[in-house]
Amino acid sequence: MTAQENDAAQLAADLEIVKEQLGRSARGVLAIAYRTPDGQPAVVKTAPRLPDGTPFPTLYYLTDPRLTAEASRLEVAHVMKWMESRLAEDEELAADYQRAHEHFLAERNAIEDLGTQFSGGGMPDRVKCLHVLIAYALAEGPQHFRLGTEAVAMAAEYKDLRGTAIPQDWPTVEELGIDMAQFDVPNV
């Protein structure tokens, strides 16, 4: 088997796992963008246009149910509102988020330019979806953009995800200066 055939076989096997994770077939998958420390595909990189031609501007899509559950818990705990209020007050954070938005667009447009400035997760002005921020941060790494790094660190606080679904060495909420007591996450 050639390396290319081996890669195709691995992607096919991963897509079967993703299908189980989502409860449906994933569409437009180009690659597995992030694999968990315990070996599961968790973020897929998707084509900017689905096979039927529908635009799909979400470049990174979170699939691991452990991570999607934690993203949902954080959303219900109003983490997005907290992040968005900080964007309005902190010019450095807003500039970091703007750079993340521009990088996202450049990555997506290198595949196919949809002719839109929409990236994902509400970028660059809002925080609309922690699922997207977590997927993007896991795919790009912890030093890529602050709000994504924070969202992953916050998700790592519950359900023993550090070292299983999230890298063991991902920055912690303590290192990032986040007080989790301000959110009602455990009761969500």
matplotlib code that plots the C-alpha trace (Angstrom):
import matplotlib.pyplot as plt

x = [0.0, 1.4, 1.5, -1.3, -3.5, -2.7, -3.6, -6.9, -7.7, -6.9, -9.2, -12.0, -11.6, -11.6, -14.7, -16.6, -15.7, -16.8, -20.1, -20.7, -19.7, -22.1, -24.9, -24.6, -22.1, -19.8, -19.8, -17.0, -14.2, -10.7, -8.7, -8.7, -7.4, -7.1, -6.8, -7.2, -4.4, -6.4, -6.4, -9.9, -10.6, -12.1, -11.9, -12.4, -11.2, -14.0, -14.1, -15.5, -18.2, -20.0, -20.1, -23.6, -22.2, -23.6, -21.2, -19.9, -17.7, -16.9, -13.3, -12.9, -15.8, -15.8, -16.9, -15.8, -18.9, -16.9, -15.7, -19.0, -20.7, -18.3, -18.6, -22.4, -22.0, -19.7, -22.2, -25.1, -22.9, -22.6, -18.9, -19.6, -21.1, -18.0, -15.6, -17.6, -17.7, -13.9, -13.5, -15.3, -13.0, -9.6, -7.9, -5.1, -7.6, -9.7, -6.6, -5.7, -9.2, -9.0, -5.7, -7.3, -10.2, -7.8, -5.8, -9.0, -10.1, -6.6, -6.6, -10.2, -9.6, -6.5, -8.8, -11.6, -12.5, -16.2, -16.1, -17.3, -15.6, -17.5, -15.2, -16.6, -17.7, -18.8, -15.3, -14.0, -16.5, -18.6, -18.2, -21.1, -20.1, -17.6, -17.8, -16.1, -13.6, -12.6, -12.3, -10.2, -7.9, -7.4, -6.6, -4.2, -2.6, -2.8, -0.7, -2.8, -5.5, -6.4, -10.1, -9.7, -7.0, -9.2, -12.2, -10.2, -8.6, -12.1, -13.4, -10.5, -11.6, -14.5, -15.0, -11.2, -10.7, -7.0, -4.8, -7.7, -9.6, -7.4, -3.6, -2.1, 0.1, -2.7, -2.5, -4.7, -7.3, -5.0, -2.1, -4.5, -5.9, -9.5, -11.6, -14.0, -16.1, -17.7, -19.5, -22.1, -20.6, -20.7, -24.5, -25.3]
y = [0.0, 3.4, 6.3, 8.0, 4.9, 4.5, 8.1, 7.6, 4.5, 6.3, 9.2, 6.7, 5.0, 8.4, 9.5, 6.4, 7.5, 11.0, 9.6, 7.9, 11.0, 13.2, 10.7, 11.5, 11.6, 14.5, 16.5, 18.2, 16.9, 17.6, 16.3, 15.6, 18.9, 17.7, 14.3, 13.9, 12.6, 9.4, 9.0, 10.1, 12.5, 15.6, 18.5, 18.2, 20.7, 21.2, 22.6, 26.1, 24.6, 21.4, 18.7, 20.0, 23.5, 25.0, 27.5, 26.2, 29.0, 27.0, 25.8, 23.8, 21.8, 20.2, 16.5, 14.9, 14.6, 15.2, 18.5, 19.5, 18.9, 21.1, 23.8, 23.7, 23.8, 26.9, 28.6, 28.0, 29.4, 32.7, 32.5, 34.0, 37.2, 37.4, 37.1, 39.5, 42.2, 41.9, 42.4, 45.7, 46.9, 45.4, 46.7, 44.1, 41.3, 42.8, 43.0, 39.4, 38.3, 40.4, 38.6, 35.2, 36.2, 37.3, 34.1, 32.0, 33.8, 33.4, 29.6, 29.1, 31.3, 29.4, 26.5, 28.4, 32.1, 32.4, 36.1, 36.8, 38.3, 35.9, 33.6, 31.8, 32.0, 35.6, 36.9, 39.6, 41.5, 39.0, 35.7, 33.7, 30.0, 28.4, 25.2, 27.0, 28.8, 25.5, 23.7, 26.5, 26.7, 22.9, 22.8, 25.7, 25.3, 27.1, 30.1, 31.0, 33.3, 34.2, 33.5, 30.1, 29.2, 30.3, 28.3, 25.1, 25.7, 26.2, 23.1, 21.1, 22.0, 19.5, 15.8, 15.0, 16.0, 17.1, 14.4, 12.5, 15.0, 18.0, 18.0, 17.7, 20.7, 23.1, 26.3, 26.1, 28.6, 29.4, 30.2, 32.3, 34.2, 33.0, 32.7, 29.8, 30.7, 33.6, 31.0, 28.5, 25.8, 22.8, 23.2, 23.6]
z = [0.0, -0.9, 1.6, -0.3, -0.1, 3.6, 4.2, 2.3, 4.3, 7.6, 6.6, 5.7, 9.1, 10.9, 9.0, 10.3, 13.8, 13.0, 11.7, 15.0, 16.9, 14.9, 14.3, 10.6, 7.9, 7.8, 4.6, 2.8, 5.1, 3.8, 6.8, 10.5, 11.9, 15.5, 17.1, 20.8, 23.0, 23.3, 19.5, 18.5, 15.6, 17.2, 14.7, 11.0, 8.5, 6.0, 2.4, 2.1, -0.2, 0.4, -2.3, -3.4, -3.8, -0.6, 1.0, 4.3, 5.8, 9.0, 8.3, 11.6, 12.9, 16.4, 16.4, 19.6, 21.9, 25.0, 23.7, 22.2, 25.5, 27.3, 24.7, 25.2, 29.0, 28.7, 26.4, 28.8, 31.6, 29.6, 28.9, 25.4, 27.0, 29.3, 26.4, 24.2, 27.0, 27.2, 23.5, 23.8, 26.6, 25.8, 22.6, 22.7, 23.0, 20.2, 18.0, 18.8, 17.8, 14.6, 13.7, 14.4, 12.1, 9.3, 9.6, 9.5, 6.3, 4.7, 5.5, 4.1, 1.1, 0.2, -0.3, -2.0, -1.6, -0.8, -1.4, 2.2, 5.2, 7.5, 9.3, 12.3, 15.9, 15.4, 14.6, 14.6, 16.7, 18.5, 20.3, 18.9, 19.2, 21.5, 19.5, 16.6, 18.9, 20.5, 17.2, 15.7, 18.8, 18.9, 15.2, 15.3, 18.8, 22.2, 21.3, 18.2, 19.7, 23.3, 23.4, 21.7, 24.2, 27.1, 25.8, 25.5, 29.0, 30.5, 28.8, 30.3, 33.8, 33.8, 33.1, 33.2, 29.6, 30.1, 28.7, 27.1, 24.8, 25.4, 25.4, 28.9, 28.4, 27.3, 29.4, 32.5, 33.6, 36.5, 34.1, 32.0, 35.0, 34.7, 37.8, 37.0, 40.2, 38.2, 36.0, 37.1, 34.9, 37.3, 37.7, 34.0]

ax = plt.figure().add_subplot(projection="3d")
ax.plot(x, y, z, "-o")
ax.set_aspect("equal")
plt.show()
